Amino acid sequence: MTSTTGTTGTTGAVCPYCGWPDDAEPFQVVSRHGTATGSTVWTRCGCGSLQVRAVDDRGVRIVSRSRPAGLPWSRAGR
């Protein structure tokens, strides 16, 4: 899975594949898991990108995301 890490869910952040705001609906919750500091929520963006959201006392951050399943991967840098 190719991911973009360090992308936050703060105001102004958007999905790099479809441009939809990270903090907007719709997104589908795939699973939710409790952690020592809050929870980890796996979601799917409307474009199909799978996202890992860390939820804790600092708020919600997208810590990793995949590209949509139908999007070809880049050979850049090969």
All heavy atoms as TSV, in Angstrom:
chain	resi	resn	atom	element	x	y	z
A	1	MET	N	N	0.847	-1.161	0.000
A	1	MET	CA	C	0.000	0.000	0.000
A	1	MET	C	C	0.895	1.226	0.000
A	1	MET	O	O	1.793	1.357	0.801
A	1	MET	CB	C	-0.905	-0.016	1.237
A	1	MET	CG	C	-1.579	1.289	1.484
A	1	MET	SD	S	-2.885	1.346	2.725
A	1	MET	CE	C	-2.161	0.639	4.162
A	2	THR	N	N	0.645	2.121	-0.908
A	2	THR	CA	C	1.346	3.397	-0.933
A	2	THR	C	C	0.595	4.353	-0.044
A	2	THR	O	O	-0.623	4.412	-0.085
A	2	THR	CB	C	1.398	3.956	-2.359
A	2	THR	OG1	O	2.096	3.027	-3.166
A	2	THR	CG2	C	2.093	5.291	-2.395
A	3	SER	N	N	1.310	5.096	0.775
A	3	SER	CA	C	0.633	6.011	1.675
A	3	SER	C	C	1.322	7.361	1.708
A	3	SER	O	O	2.483	7.493	1.351
A	3	SER	CB	C	0.566	5.426	3.091
A	3	SER	OG	O	1.863	5.326	3.617
A	4	THR	N	N	0.568	8.334	2.130
A	4	THR	CA	C	1.099	9.666	2.393
A	4	THR	C	C	1.013	9.828	3.891
A	4	THR	O	O	-0.062	9.837	4.452
A	4	THR	CB	C	0.229	10.734	1.695
A	4	THR	OG1	O	0.168	10.435	0.313
A	4	THR	CG2	C	0.816	12.110	1.898
A	5	THR	N	N	2.150	9.927	4.566
A	5	THR	CA	C	2.122	10.012	6.024
A	5	THR	C	C	2.320	11.443	6.477
A	5	THR	O	O	2.844	12.278	5.750
A	5	THR	CB	C	3.211	9.122	6.645
A	5	THR	OG1	O	4.470	9.545	6.131
A	5	THR	CG2	C	2.971	7.672	6.343
A	6	GLY	N	N	1.906	11.691	7.690
A	6	GLY	CA	C	2.085	13.001	8.266
A	6	GLY	C	C	1.039	14.021	7.838
A	6	GLY	O	O	1.107	15.170	8.224
A	7	THR	N	N	0.071	13.623	7.036
A	7	THR	CA	C	-0.975	14.537	6.616
A	7	THR	C	C	-1.958	14.702	7.757
A	7	THR	O	O	-2.470	13.729	8.272
A	7	THR	CB	C	-1.701	13.990	5.375
A	7	THR	OG1	O	-0.734	13.750	4.367
A	7	THR	CG2	C	-2.734	14.950	4.862
A	8	THR	N	N	-2.221	15.925	8.145
A	8	THR	CA	C	-3.105	16.146	9.285
A	8	THR	C	C	-4.516	16.419	8.828
A	8	THR	O	O	-4.747	16.831	7.699
A	8	THR	CB	C	-2.622	17.321	10.152
A	8	THR	OG1	O	-2.654	18.491	9.339
A	8	THR	CG2	C	-1.239	17.087	10.687
A	9	GLY	N	N	-5.451	16.202	9.707
A	9	GLY	CA	C	-6.850	16.452	9.422
A	9	GLY	C	C	-7.283	17.842	9.866
A	9	GLY	O	O	-8.428	18.051	10.204
A	10	THR	N	N	-6.390	18.786	9.886
A	10	THR	CA	C	-6.724	20.138	10.314
A	10	THR	C	C	-7.428	20.883	9.193
A	10	THR	O	O	-7.439	20.455	8.050
A	10	THR	CB	C	-5.456	20.903	10.726
A	10	THR	OG1	O	-4.572	20.929	9.604
A	10	THR	CG2	C	-4.768	20.244	11.898
A	11	THR	N	N	-7.981	22.023	9.515
A	11	THR	CA	C	-8.706	22.832	8.538
A	11	THR	C	C	-7.805	23.114	7.339
A	11	THR	O	O	-6.667	23.508	7.485
A	11	THR	CB	C	-9.156	24.156	9.178
A	11	THR	OG1	O	-9.946	23.837	10.310
A	11	THR	CG2	C	-9.950	24.992	8.210
A	12	GLY	N	N	-8.349	22.904	6.161
A	12	GLY	CA	C	-7.600	23.164	4.940
A	12	GLY	C	C	-6.968	21.937	4.336
A	12	GLY	O	O	-6.551	21.969	3.182
A	13	ALA	N	N	-6.851	20.827	5.090
A	13	ALA	CA	C	-6.266	19.610	4.557
A	13	ALA	C	C	-7.299	18.892	3.695
A	13	ALA	O	O	-8.471	18.817	4.055
A	13	ALA	CB	C	-5.793	18.705	5.686
A	14	VAL	N	N	-6.859	18.389	2.560
A	14	VAL	CA	C	-7.757	17.705	1.636
A	14	VAL	C	C	-7.136	16.403	1.155
A	14	VAL	O	O	-5.921	16.225	1.222
A	14	VAL	CB	C	-8.101	18.596	0.415
A	14	VAL	CG1	C	-8.812	19.861	0.832
A	14	VAL	CG2	C	-6.857	18.926	-0.381
A	15	CYS	N	N	-7.971	15.520	0.652
A	15	CYS	CA	C	-7.490	14.273	0.055
A	15	CYS	C	C	-6.657	14.634	-1.179
A	15	CYS	O	O	-7.127	15.386	-2.040
A	15	CYS	CB	C	-8.676	13.396	-0.342
A	15	CYS	SG	S	-8.199	11.888	-1.211
A	16	PRO	N	N	-5.442	14.110	-1.296
A	16	PRO	CA	C	-4.610	14.451	-2.446
A	16	PRO	C	C	-5.101	13.822	-3.749
A	16	PRO	O	O	-4.643	14.195	-4.819
A	16	PRO	CB	C	-3.227	13.914	-2.065
A	16	PRO	CG	C	-3.504	12.816	-1.106
A	16	PRO	CD	C	-4.747	13.233	-0.356
A	17	TYR	N	N	-6.034	12.886	-3.667
A	17	TYR	CA	C	-6.516	12.181	-4.850
A	17	TYR	C	C	-7.792	12.781	-5.422
A	17	TYR	O	O	-7.970	12.812	-6.632
A	17	TYR	CB	C	-6.716	10.701	-4.527
A	17	TYR	CG	C	-5.449	10.092	-4.002
A	17	TYR	CD1	C	-5.314	9.786	-2.657
A	17	TYR	CD2	C	-4.360	9.887	-4.832
A	17	TYR	CE1	C	-4.134	9.269	-2.164
A	17	TYR	CE2	C	-3.172	9.372	-4.351
A	17	TYR	CZ	C	-3.061	9.062	-3.016
A	17	TYR	OH	O	-1.884	8.574	-2.521
A	18	CYS	N	N	-8.685	13.280	-4.543
A	18	CYS	CA	C	-9.956	13.814	-5.054
A	18	CYS	C	C	-10.215	15.255	-4.625
A	18	CYS	O	O	-11.130	15.897	-5.134
A	18	CYS	CB	C	-11.123	12.924	-4.627
A	18	CYS	SG	S	-11.484	12.958	-2.848
A	19	GLY	N	N	-9.425	15.768	-3.667
A	19	GLY	CA	C	-9.591	17.143	-3.221
A	19	GLY	C	C	-10.674	17.361	-2.186
A	19	GLY	O	O	-10.943	18.484	-1.795
A	20	TRP	N	N	-11.305	16.274	-1.716
A	20	TRP	CA	C	-12.364	16.406	-0.718
A	20	TRP	C	C	-11.736	16.762	0.630
A	20	TRP	O	O	-10.740	16.177	1.023
A	20	TRP	CB	C	-13.123	15.083	-0.616
A	20	TRP	CG	C	-14.437	15.232	0.085
A	20	TRP	CD1	C	-14.711	14.909	1.377
A	20	TRP	CD2	C	-15.656	15.735	-0.460
A	20	TRP	NE1	N	-16.018	15.183	1.680
A	20	TRP	CE2	C	-16.623	15.694	0.563
A	20	TRP	CE3	C	-16.017	16.225	-1.707
A	20	TRP	CZ2	C	-17.926	16.123	0.375
A	20	TRP	CZ3	C	-17.319	16.648	-1.891
A	20	TRP	CH2	C	-18.253	16.594	-0.860
A	21	PRO	N	N	-12.321	17.711	1.379
A	21	PRO	CA	C	-11.762	18.080	2.689
A	21	PRO	C	C	-11.730	16.884	3.645
A	21	PRO	O	O	-12.692	16.123	3.741
A	21	PRO	CB	C	-12.733	19.155	3.195
A	21	PRO	CG	C	-13.384	19.686	1.963
A	21	PRO	CD	C	-13.474	18.531	1.013
A	22	ASP	N	N	-10.605	16.736	4.360
A	22	ASP	CA	C	-10.443	15.602	5.272
A	22	ASP	C	C	-11.465	15.575	6.389
A	22	ASP	O	O	-11.833	14.516	6.879
A	22	ASP	CB	C	-9.039	15.606	5.883
A	22	ASP	CG	C	-7.980	15.144	4.906
A	22	ASP	OD1	O	-8.323	14.481	3.908
A	22	ASP	OD2	O	-6.802	15.443	5.146
A	23	ASP	N	N	-11.933	16.749	6.823
A	23	ASP	CA	C	-12.851	16.781	7.954
A	23	ASP	C	C	-14.318	16.801	7.534
A	23	ASP	O	O	-15.203	16.992	8.351
A	23	ASP	CB	C	-12.549	17.977	8.858
A	23	ASP	CG	C	-12.628	19.308	8.128
A	23	ASP	OD1	O	-12.785	19.317	6.894
A	23	ASP	OD2	O	-12.519	20.344	8.799
A	24	ALA	N	N	-14.600	16.602	6.253
A	24	ALA	CA	C	-15.974	16.649	5.740
A	24	ALA	C	C	-16.539	15.249	5.534
A	24	ALA	O	O	-15.801	14.292	5.349
A	24	ALA	CB	C	-16.017	17.413	4.425
A	25	GLU	N	N	-17.837	15.156	5.592
A	25	GLU	CA	C	-18.530	13.927	5.209
A	25	GLU	C	C	-18.661	13.954	3.692
A	25	GLU	O	O	-18.610	15.018	3.100
A	25	GLU	CB	C	-19.918	13.889	5.862
A	25	GLU	CG	C	-19.886	13.905	7.371
A	25	GLU	CD	C	-19.488	12.575	7.994
A	25	GLU	OE1	O	-19.558	11.539	7.303
A	25	GLU	OE2	O	-19.110	12.576	9.154
A	26	PRO	N	N	-18.825	12.903	2.936
A	26	PRO	CA	C	-18.968	11.566	3.486
A	26	PRO	C	C	-17.634	10.838	3.535
A	26	PRO	O	O	-16.789	11.016	2.675
A	26	PRO	CB	C	-19.888	10.889	2.479
A	26	PRO	CG	C	-19.501	11.493	1.172
A	26	PRO	CD	C	-19.111	12.920	1.497
A	27	PHE	N	N	-17.447	10.085	4.561
A	27	PHE	CA	C	-16.419	9.063	4.569
A	27	PHE	C	C	-17.012	7.870	5.295
A	27	PHE	O	O	-17.897	8.028	6.123
A	27	PHE	CB	C	-15.099	9.532	5.208
A	27	PHE	CG	C	-15.204	9.999	6.632
A	27	PHE	CD1	C	-15.184	9.089	7.674
A	27	PHE	CD2	C	-15.313	11.342	6.920
A	27	PHE	CE1	C	-15.272	9.517	8.981
A	27	PHE	CE2	C	-15.401	11.786	8.232
A	27	PHE	CZ	C	-15.382	10.875	9.266
A	28	GLN	N	N	-16.561	6.702	4.954
A	28	GLN	CA	C	-17.105	5.476	5.525
A	28	GLN	C	C	-16.162	4.974	6.609
A	28	GLN	O	O	-14.958	4.837	6.362
A	28	GLN	CB	C	-17.236	4.419	4.426
A	28	GLN	CG	C	-17.663	3.064	4.922
A	28	GLN	CD	C	-17.597	2.008	3.823
A	28	GLN	OE1	O	-16.930	2.185	2.827
A	28	GLN	NE2	N	-18.296	0.927	4.031
A	29	VAL	N	N	-16.671	4.727	7.798
A	29	VAL	CA	C	-15.860	4.126	8.854
A	29	VAL	C	C	-15.770	2.637	8.575
A	29	VAL	O	O	-16.784	1.943	8.484
A	29	VAL	CB	C	-16.455	4.394	10.253
A	29	VAL	CG1	C	-15.667	3.644	11.324
A	29	VAL	CG2	C	-16.475	5.885	10.546
A	30	VAL	N	N	-14.543	2.147	8.409
A	30	VAL	CA	C	-14.298	0.731	8.132
A	30	VAL	C	C	-14.120	-0.032	9.438
A	30	VAL	O	O	-14.681	-1.105	9.619
A	30	VAL	CB	C	-13.063	0.571	7.213
A	30	VAL	CG1	C	-12.755	-0.890	6.957
A	30	VAL	CG2	C	-13.264	1.324	5.903
A	31	SER	N	N	-13.331	0.526	10.365
A	31	SER	CA	C	-13.170	-0.089	11.685
A	31	SER	C	C	-12.675	0.957	12.676
A	31	SER	O	O	-12.131	1.985	12.295
A	31	SER	CB	C	-12.208	-1.281	11.636
A	31	SER	OG	O	-10.897	-0.860	11.323
A	32	ARG	N	N	-12.862	0.641	13.949
A	32	ARG	CA	C	-12.486	1.555	15.025
A	32	ARG	C	C	-11.838	0.714	16.125
A	32	ARG	O	O	-12.373	-0.325	16.508
A	32	ARG	CB	C	-13.748	2.247	15.545
A	32	ARG	CG	C	-13.534	3.366	16.489
A	32	ARG	CD	C	-14.868	3.976	16.934
A	32	ARG	NE	N	-15.781	4.249	15.841
A	32	ARG	CZ	C	-15.949	5.438	15.262
A	32	ARG	NH1	N	-15.240	6.454	15.671
A	32	ARG	NH2	N	-16.820	5.598	14.299
A	33	HIS	N	N	-10.680	1.196	16.633
A	33	HIS	CA	C	-9.936	0.432	17.640
A	33	HIS	C	C	-9.475	1.362	18.753
A	33	HIS	O	O	-8.878	2.404	18.471
A	33	HIS	CB	C	-8.707	-0.234	17.014
A	33	HIS	CG	C	-9.047	-1.051	15.810
A	33	HIS	ND1	N	-9.494	-2.343	15.889
A	33	HIS	CD2	C	-9.062	-0.726	14.490
A	33	HIS	CE1	C	-9.751	-2.788	14.666
A	33	HIS	NE2	N	-9.494	-1.826	13.803
A	34	GLY	N	N	-9.745	0.994	19.993
A	34	GLY	CA	C	-9.283	1.769	21.135
A	34	GLY	C	C	-7.785	1.615	21.323
A	34	GLY	O	O	-7.220	0.551	21.067
A	35	THR	N	N	-7.130	2.693	21.734
A	35	THR	CA	C	-5.700	2.675	22.043
A	35	THR	C	C	-5.502	3.275	23.425
A	35	THR	O	O	-6.447	3.794	24.028
A	35	THR	CB	C	-4.891	3.504	21.016
A	35	THR	OG1	O	-5.241	4.884	21.155
A	35	THR	CG2	C	-5.142	3.039	19.592
A	36	ALA	N	N	-4.283	3.251	23.920
A	36	ALA	CA	C	-3.997	3.801	25.242
A	36	ALA	C	C	-4.242	5.304	25.302
A	36	ALA	O	O	-4.540	5.851	26.363
A	36	ALA	CB	C	-2.550	3.498	25.629
A	37	THR	N	N	-4.138	5.981	24.164
A	37	THR	CA	C	-4.283	7.439	24.155
A	37	THR	C	C	-5.553	7.939	23.476
A	37	THR	O	O	-5.768	9.138	23.380
A	37	THR	CB	C	-3.082	8.098	23.448
A	37	THR	OG1	O	-3.011	7.605	22.109
A	37	THR	CG2	C	-1.794	7.802	24.185
A	38	GLY	N	N	-6.391	7.042	22.972
A	38	GLY	CA	C	-7.612	7.448	22.271
A	38	GLY	C	C	-8.122	6.319	21.400
A	38	GLY	O	O	-8.476	5.269	21.902
A	39	SER	N	N	-8.101	6.540	20.096
A	39	SER	CA	C	-8.527	5.473	19.189
A	39	SER	C	C	-7.892	5.648	17.810
A	39	SER	O	O	-7.396	6.721	17.469
A	39	SER	CB	C	-10.052	5.444	19.053
A	39	SER	OG	O	-10.525	6.638	18.476
A	40	THR	N	N	-7.898	4.567	17.066
A	40	THR	CA	C	-7.486	4.562	15.676
A	40	THR	C	C	-8.719	4.209	14.866
A	40	THR	O	O	-9.394	3.221	15.162
A	40	THR	CB	C	-6.378	3.511	15.418
A	40	THR	OG1	O	-5.256	3.846	16.231
A	40	THR	CG2	C	-5.971	3.480	13.964
A	41	VAL	N	N	-9.033	5.034	13.873
A	41	VAL	CA	C	-10.216	4.817	13.050
A	41	VAL	C	C	-9.771	4.669	11.598
A	41	VAL	O	O	-9.084	5.546	11.063
A	41	VAL	CB	C	-11.217	5.989	13.179
A	41	VAL	CG1	C	-12.464	5.720	12.352
A	41	VAL	CG2	C	-11.579	6.235	14.634
A	42	TRP	N	N	-10.114	3.541	10.990
A	42	TRP	CA	C	-9.853	3.319	9.573
A	42	TRP	C	C	-11.083	3.786	8.813
A	42	TRP	O	O	-12.198	3.342	9.111
A	42	TRP	CB	C	-9.593	1.838	9.302
A	42	TRP	CG	C	-8.284	1.355	9.848
A	42	TRP	CD1	C	-7.991	1.095	11.149
A	42	TRP	CD2	C	-7.114	1.075	9.104
A	42	TRP	NE1	N	-6.696	0.670	11.268
A	42	TRP	CE2	C	-6.134	0.636	10.028
A	42	TRP	CE3	C	-6.787	1.135	7.753
A	42	TRP	CZ2	C	-4.847	0.276	9.621
A	42	TRP	CZ3	C	-5.512	0.766	7.360
A	42	TRP	CH2	C	-4.566	0.351	8.287
A	43	THR	N	N	-10.898	4.687	7.851
A	43	THR	CA	C	-12.011	5.215	7.077
A	43	THR	C	C	-11.699	5.103	5.587
A	43	THR	O	O	-10.546	4.919	5.196
A	43	THR	CB	C	-12.288	6.697	7.411
A	43	THR	OG1	O	-11.150	7.486	7.068
A	43	THR	CG2	C	-12.627	6.881	8.873
A	44	ARG	N	N	-12.735	5.219	4.783
A	44	ARG	CA	C	-12.558	5.227	3.337
A	44	ARG	C	C	-13.173	6.515	2.801
A	44	ARG	O	O	-14.339	6.817	3.045
A	44	ARG	CB	C	-13.218	4.013	2.687
A	44	ARG	CG	C	-12.845	3.882	1.227
A	44	ARG	CD	C	-13.208	2.530	0.652
A	44	ARG	NE	N	-12.635	1.395	1.330
A	44	ARG	CZ	C	-11.412	0.921	1.138
A	44	ARG	NH1	N	-10.594	1.524	0.314
A	44	ARG	NH2	N	-10.998	-0.145	1.775
A	45	CYS	N	N	-12.370	7.291	2.076
A	45	CYS	CA	C	-12.818	8.528	1.449
A	45	CYS	C	C	-13.803	8.184	0.327
A	45	CYS	O	O	-13.846	7.045	-0.152
A	45	CYS	CB	C	-11.603	9.268	0.881
A	45	CYS	SG	S	-11.962	10.843	0.082
A	46	GLY	N	N	-14.557	9.157	-0.116
A	46	GLY	CA	C	-15.487	8.940	-1.218
A	46	GLY	C	C	-14.812	8.461	-2.490
A	46	GLY	O	O	-15.415	7.755	-3.296
A	47	CYS	N	N	-13.527	8.791	-2.684
A	47	CYS	CA	C	-12.800	8.366	-3.889
A	47	CYS	C	C	-12.240	6.954	-3.752
A	47	CYS	O	O	-11.730	6.396	-4.716
A	47	CYS	CB	C	-11.675	9.344	-4.205
A	47	CYS	SG	S	-10.283	9.302	-3.047
A	48	GLY	N	N	-12.300	6.381	-2.542
A	48	GLY	CA	C	-11.806	5.026	-2.319
A	48	GLY	C	C	-10.501	4.950	-1.551
A	48	GLY	O	O	-10.043	3.864	-1.213
A	49	SER	N	N	-9.874	6.077	-1.252
A	49	SER	CA	C	-8.627	6.089	-0.492
A	49	SER	C	C	-8.883	5.614	0.933
A	49	SER	O	O	-9.766	6.126	1.623
A	49	SER	CB	C	-8.057	7.508	-0.481
A	49	SER	OG	O	-6.949	7.604	0.389
A	50	LEU	N	N	-8.119	4.618	1.389
A	50	LEU	CA	C	-8.222	4.126	2.764
A	50	LEU	C	C	-7.368	5.027	3.645
A	50	LEU	O	O	-6.223	5.341	3.293
A	50	LEU	CB	C	-7.743	2.684	2.853
A	50	LEU	CG	C	-7.946	1.980	4.178
A	50	LEU	CD1	C	-9.432	1.849	4.490
A	50	LEU	CD2	C	-7.296	0.608	4.139
A	51	GLN	N	N	-7.918	5.476	4.780
A	51	GLN	CA	C	-7.228	6.414	5.658
A	51	GLN	C	C	-7.172	5.878	7.073
A	51	GLN	O	O	-8.113	5.234	7.526
A	51	GLN	CB	C	-7.974	7.759	5.669
A	51	GLN	CG	C	-8.191	8.327	4.307
A	51	GLN	CD	C	-9.202	9.459	4.302
A	51	GLN	OE1	O	-9.908	9.704	5.278
A	51	GLN	NE2	N	-9.269	10.156	3.189
A	52	VAL	N	N	-6.063	6.149	7.764
A	52	VAL	CA	C	-5.932	5.821	9.176
A	52	VAL	C	C	-5.977	7.139	9.928
A	52	VAL	O	O	-5.151	8.024	9.699
A	52	VAL	CB	C	-4.612	5.090	9.474
A	52	VAL	CG1	C	-4.512	4.764	10.961
A	52	VAL	CG2	C	-4.487	3.833	8.636
A	53	ARG	N	N	-6.963	7.270	10.825
A	53	ARG	CA	C	-7.140	8.492	11.601
A	53	ARG	C	C	-6.818	8.215	13.065
A	53	ARG	O	O	-7.364	7.287	13.659
A	53	ARG	CB	C	-8.576	9.001	11.484
A	53	ARG	CG	C	-8.930	9.366	10.056
A	53	ARG	CD	C	-10.399	9.712	9.923
A	53	ARG	NE	N	-10.712	9.990	8.533
A	53	ARG	CZ	C	-11.222	11.131	8.088
A	53	ARG	NH1	N	-11.510	12.095	8.940
A	53	ARG	NH2	N	-11.459	11.294	6.812
A	54	ALA	N	N	-5.917	9.007	13.632
A	54	ALA	CA	C	-5.608	8.934	15.060
A	54	ALA	C	C	-6.511	9.944	15.761
A	54	ALA	O	O	-6.537	11.115	15.385
A	54	ALA	CB	C	-4.146	9.251	15.313
A	55	VAL	N	N	-7.256	9.481	16.757
A	55	VAL	CA	C	-8.162	10.342	17.511
A	55	VAL	C	C	-7.694	10.336	18.956
A	55	VAL	O	O	-7.621	9.276	19.580
A	55	VAL	CB	C	-9.625	9.839	17.422
A	55	VAL	CG1	C	-10.556	10.775	18.162
A	55	VAL	CG2	C	-10.048	9.643	15.976
A	56	ASP	N	N	-7.336	11.517	19.477
A	56	ASP	CA	C	-6.883	11.619	20.859
A	56	ASP	C	C	-7.223	12.999	21.402
A	56	ASP	O	O	-8.014	13.724	20.788
A	56	ASP	CB	C	-5.385	11.310	20.975
A	56	ASP	CG	C	-4.522	12.214	20.112
A	56	ASP	OD1	O	-4.965	13.325	19.748
A	56	ASP	OD2	O	-3.389	11.814	19.797
A	57	ASP	N	N	-6.627	13.365	22.520
A	57	ASP	CA	C	-6.958	14.656	23.133
A	57	ASP	C	C	-6.493	15.849	22.296
A	57	ASP	O	O	-6.888	16.981	22.554
A	57	ASP	CB	C	-6.407	14.736	24.557
A	57	ASP	CG	C	-4.898	14.568	24.627
A	57	ASP	OD1	O	-4.262	14.226	23.610
A	57	ASP	OD2	O	-4.352	14.769	25.727
A	58	ARG	N	N	-5.677	15.619	21.269
A	58	ARG	CA	C	-5.243	16.696	20.365
A	58	ARG	C	C	-6.194	16.857	19.183
A	58	ARG	O	O	-6.042	17.757	18.391
A	58	ARG	CB	C	-3.833	16.429	19.852
A	58	ARG	CG	C	-2.789	16.475	20.958
A	58	ARG	CD	C	-1.422	16.254	20.411
A	58	ARG	NE	N	-1.314	14.880	19.918
A	58	ARG	CZ	C	-0.316	14.434	19.179
A	58	ARG	NH1	N	0.653	15.230	18.821
A	58	ARG	NH2	N	-0.288	13.178	18.791
A	59	GLY	N	N	-7.145	15.935	19.025
A	59	GLY	CA	C	-8.092	15.992	17.916
A	59	GLY	C	C	-7.955	14.791	16.997
A	59	GLY	O	O	-7.557	13.709	17.428
A	60	VAL	N	N	-8.260	15.003	15.729
A	60	VAL	CA	C	-8.218	13.940	14.725
A	60	VAL	C	C	-7.146	14.282	13.707
A	60	VAL	O	O	-7.090	15.398	13.202
A	60	VAL	CB	C	-9.578	13.809	14.002
A	60	VAL	CG1	C	-9.514	12.741	12.930
A	60	VAL	CG2	C	-10.684	13.511	14.989
A	61	ARG	N	N	-6.267	13.303	13.416
A	61	ARG	CA	C	-5.233	13.469	12.407
A	61	ARG	C	C	-5.243	12.275	11.481
A	61	ARG	O	O	-5.355	11.142	11.937
A	61	ARG	CB	C	-3.855	13.583	13.051
A	61	ARG	CG	C	-3.667	14.792	13.919
A	61	ARG	CD	C	-2.378	14.754	14.721
A	61	ARG	NE	N	-2.029	13.465	15.319
A	61	ARG	CZ	C	-2.600	12.935	16.390
A	61	ARG	NH1	N	-3.599	13.545	16.983
A	61	ARG	NH2	N	-2.200	11.787	16.870
A	62	ILE	N	N	-5.115	12.506	10.197
A	62	ILE	CA	C	-4.922	11.407	9.261
A	62	ILE	C	C	-3.427	11.136	9.233
A	62	ILE	O	O	-2.631	12.001	8.870
A	62	ILE	CB	C	-5.467	11.745	7.866
A	62	ILE	CG1	C	-6.984	11.912	7.948
A	62	ILE	CG2	C	-5.085	10.648	6.873
A	62	ILE	CD1	C	-7.654	12.271	6.657
A	63	VAL	N	N	-3.047	9.951	9.685
A	63	VAL	CA	C	-1.630	9.621	9.809
A	63	VAL	C	C	-1.117	8.794	8.644
A	63	VAL	O	O	0.092	8.669	8.456
A	63	VAL	CB	C	-1.329	8.924	11.154
A	63	VAL	CG1	C	-1.591	9.883	12.311
A	63	VAL	CG2	C	-2.143	7.666	11.324
A	64	SER	N	N	-2.026	8.226	7.861
A	64	SER	CA	C	-1.627	7.473	6.678
A	64	SER	C	C	-2.827	7.331	5.765
A	64	SER	O	O	-3.962	7.324	6.220
A	64	SER	CB	C	-1.112	6.082	7.082
A	64	SER	OG	O	-0.634	5.386	5.957
A	65	ARG	N	N	-2.566	7.255	4.462
A	65	ARG	CA	C	-3.653	7.012	3.516
A	65	ARG	C	C	-3.097	6.301	2.296
A	65	ARG	O	O	-1.951	6.496	1.918
A	65	ARG	CB	C	-4.382	8.296	3.148
A	65	ARG	CG	C	-3.645	9.204	2.241
A	65	ARG	CD	C	-4.522	10.357	1.756
A	65	ARG	NE	N	-4.432	11.474	2.666
A	65	ARG	CZ	C	-5.466	12.208	3.046
A	65	ARG	NH1	N	-6.663	11.970	2.588
A	65	ARG	NH2	N	-5.305	13.213	3.869
A	66	SER	N	N	-3.946	5.480	1.685
A	66	SER	CA	C	-3.568	4.800	0.450
A	66	SER	C	C	-4.154	5.552	-0.731
A	66	SER	O	O	-5.063	6.362	-0.578
A	66	SER	CB	C	-4.109	3.365	0.439
A	66	SER	OG	O	-5.520	3.376	0.273
A	67	ARG	N	N	-3.655	5.267	-1.887
A	67	ARG	CA	C	-4.307	5.833	-3.068
A	67	ARG	C	C	-5.539	4.982	-3.357
A	67	ARG	O	O	-5.626	3.834	-2.904
A	67	ARG	CB	C	-3.347	5.875	-4.245
A	67	ARG	CG	C	-2.973	4.516	-4.778
A	67	ARG	CD	C	-2.034	4.684	-5.988
A	67	ARG	NE	N	-1.411	3.440	-6.290
A	67	ARG	CZ	C	-0.306	2.987	-5.729
A	67	ARG	NH1	N	0.311	3.716	-4.826
A	67	ARG	NH2	N	0.193	1.821	-6.046
A	68	PRO	N	N	-6.508	5.512	-4.105
A	68	PRO	CA	C	-7.689	4.717	-4.448
A	68	PRO	C	C	-7.292	3.461	-5.214
A	68	PRO	O	O	-6.302	3.459	-5.965
A	68	PRO	CB	C	-8.515	5.661	-5.321
A	68	PRO	CG	C	-8.075	7.024	-4.915
A	68	PRO	CD	C	-6.618	6.890	-4.576
A	69	ALA	N	N	-8.049	2.393	-5.047
A	69	ALA	CA	C	-7.714	1.092	-5.629
A	69	ALA	C	C	-7.524	1.138	-7.142
A	69	ALA	O	O	-6.647	0.473	-7.678
A	69	ALA	CB	C	-8.782	0.069	-5.268
A	70	GLY	N	N	-8.313	1.926	-7.855
A	70	GLY	CA	C	-8.226	1.953	-9.303
A	70	GLY	C	C	-7.172	2.883	-9.862
A	70	GLY	O	O	-6.960	2.948	-11.063
A	71	LEU	N	N	-6.462	3.618	-9.000
A	71	LEU	CA	C	-5.479	4.598	-9.450
A	71	LEU	C	C	-4.146	3.911	-9.703
A	71	LEU	O	O	-3.612	3.243	-8.821
A	71	LEU	CB	C	-5.314	5.688	-8.394
A	71	LEU	CG	C	-4.540	6.922	-8.788
A	71	LEU	CD1	C	-5.297	7.689	-9.869
A	71	LEU	CD2	C	-4.317	7.798	-7.577
A	72	PRO	N	N	-3.576	4.043	-10.912
A	72	PRO	CA	C	-2.282	3.390	-11.166
A	72	PRO	C	C	-1.180	4.042	-10.348
A	72	PRO	O	O	-1.224	5.229	-10.049
A	72	PRO	CB	C	-2.066	3.631	-12.664
A	72	PRO	CG	C	-2.914	4.796	-13.005
A	72	PRO	CD	C	-4.063	4.788	-12.047
A	73	TRP	N	N	-0.188	3.260	-9.974
A	73	TRP	CA	C	0.924	3.795	-9.189
A	73	TRP	C	C	1.950	4.400	-10.121
A	73	TRP	O	O	2.050	4.068	-11.288
A	73	TRP	CB	C	1.530	2.722	-8.299
A	73	TRP	CG	C	2.032	1.515	-9.003
A	73	TRP	CD1	C	1.282	0.459	-9.429
A	73	TRP	CD2	C	3.369	1.237	-9.399
A	73	TRP	NE1	N	2.058	-0.456	-10.057
A	73	TRP	CE2	C	3.360	-0.013	-10.061
A	73	TRP	CE3	C	4.565	1.918	-9.265
A	73	TRP	CZ2	C	4.500	-0.593	-10.570
A	73	TRP	CZ3	C	5.710	1.335	-9.770
A	73	TRP	CH2	C	5.670	0.112	-10.408
A	74	SER	N	N	2.728	5.292	-9.594
A	74	SER	CA	C	3.724	6.025	-10.383
A	74	SER	C	C	5.039	5.275	-10.406
A	74	SER	O	O	5.437	4.662	-9.430
A	74	SER	CB	C	3.936	7.407	-9.771
A	74	SER	OG	O	5.026	8.040	-10.365
A	75	ARG	N	N	5.735	5.334	-11.516
A	75	ARG	CA	C	7.066	4.748	-11.627
A	75	ARG	C	C	8.141	5.808	-11.432
A	75	ARG	O	O	9.305	5.567	-11.694
A	75	ARG	CB	C	7.238	4.079	-12.980
A	75	ARG	CG	C	6.393	2.854	-13.145
A	75	ARG	CD	C	6.729	2.176	-14.470
A	75	ARG	NE	N	5.959	0.969	-14.629
A	75	ARG	CZ	C	6.427	-0.230	-14.348
A	75	ARG	NH1	N	7.648	-0.383	-13.889
A	75	ARG	NH2	N	5.681	-1.289	-14.534
A	76	ALA	N	N	7.742	6.982	-10.964
A	76	ALA	CA	C	8.708	8.065	-10.746
A	76	ALA	C	C	9.788	7.618	-9.764
A	76	ALA	O	O	9.507	6.982	-8.766
A	76	ALA	CB	C	7.983	9.288	-10.192
A	77	GLY	N	N	11.002	7.938	-10.083
A	77	GLY	CA	C	12.114	7.585	-9.202
A	77	GLY	C	C	12.648	6.189	-9.422
A	77	GLY	O	O	13.552	5.742	-8.758
A	78	ARG	N	N	12.120	5.468	-10.393
A	78	ARG	CA	C	12.611	4.106	-10.664
A	78	ARG	C	C	13.587	4.099	-11.786
A	78	ARG	O	O	13.614	4.861	-12.654
A	78	ARG	CB	C	11.451	3.196	-11.026
A	78	ARG	CG	C	10.675	2.864	-9.801
A	78	ARG	CD	C	9.669	1.793	-10.135
A	78	ARG	NE	N	9.283	1.205	-8.887
A	78	ARG	CZ	C	9.104	-0.077	-8.716
A	78	ARG	NH1	N	9.265	-0.914	-9.685
A	78	ARG	NH2	N	8.734	-0.545	-7.568
